Amino acid sequence: MIDELRDYLDELVSADAFSGAVLVAQHGQPVFTGAYGLASRAFHAPNRLDTKFNLGSMNKMFTAVAIAQLAEAGRLAFSDTIAVHLPDYPRADVAQQVTIHHLLTHSSGLGSYWNERFEATRDRIRTVHDYLDLFASDPLHFEPGERCEYSNAGYIVLGAIIERVTGQSYDAYVQEHLYQPAGMQDTDASPLDRDIPNRATGYTHMSPDGEPVPTEWWNNLLALPARGGPGGGGYSTVEDLLRFARALLENKLLSPAMTATVLEAKVTLRTRAFSQYGYGFGAEHLGSQGQIVVVGHTGGAPGINSQLDIYPGMNITVVVLANYDPPAAAQVAQKVRTLIVSI
């Protein structure tokens, strides 16, 4: 399996179809690691295993675990509406209908924040409330629970609830209660205008006018918000994400019962790599009989692609982080899935 994966990655790199880092671990210990391509084309700086990559939507896992921690502590309930914790939410009709369960499972009816307001203010977005201002006055797209539709906005609201319940900023809470207990020293959402050592620049074939140009590369800095948040856009390393997976499976972040609750598939929601969704984690069944369960999350945007696959029954963790457009990381994770199923 390892030799096939190495050969596959060499082929992708030779075709300039992958730039990033890959880690495969069993029983918490790496059995394959590799870093490829450049973190900075301008300075010809290579990617390394400890390079910090933009996670895209993978931050939703951290937000969901934070909410589950607060539920375990009795400080909120999954059945609570937005109004219980954010009584000043701009739309009372939305706040009184949408529950934390709806937000976690993308069944709230809230949409996204990729809109004209985002385009006009992306360089000034630095807090959870900066994100809230992009959509909180908008009506629902559908009645809560009616269906599932992937919602970045929903996870921003969850971040605002975390802040209100704890009295801490979202970033401070996840640093203290997730990253530190898991030993994740290279994970955060530092602003783009800070010079962070060993942080990868994303590279995209999407031109500034929105047209794909396969023969040209642009960096993605002007496409990103100034700072990531509860819905995505933080930075981490393959090694830190292994630490996160290990802490989760070893019940260092949640009790065994709550860990199972978070990972358990609750709705059908088709994303790039998963067909079901729990609380902040996608879920998929592989193999001819669906006997292999994999949970995790993906992230993707221009110059960003990431995937974490956790196989709880096999104690295997696969982390792929790329600073190229999708499907740079997804194709590698899919290759590993194919190899695992064939074992």
Summary of the structure (lengths in Angstrom):
residues: 343
radius of gyration: 19.1
end to end distance: 8.2
largest distance: 56.7
contacts: 1220
relative contact order: 0.19
helix: 36%
strand: 21%
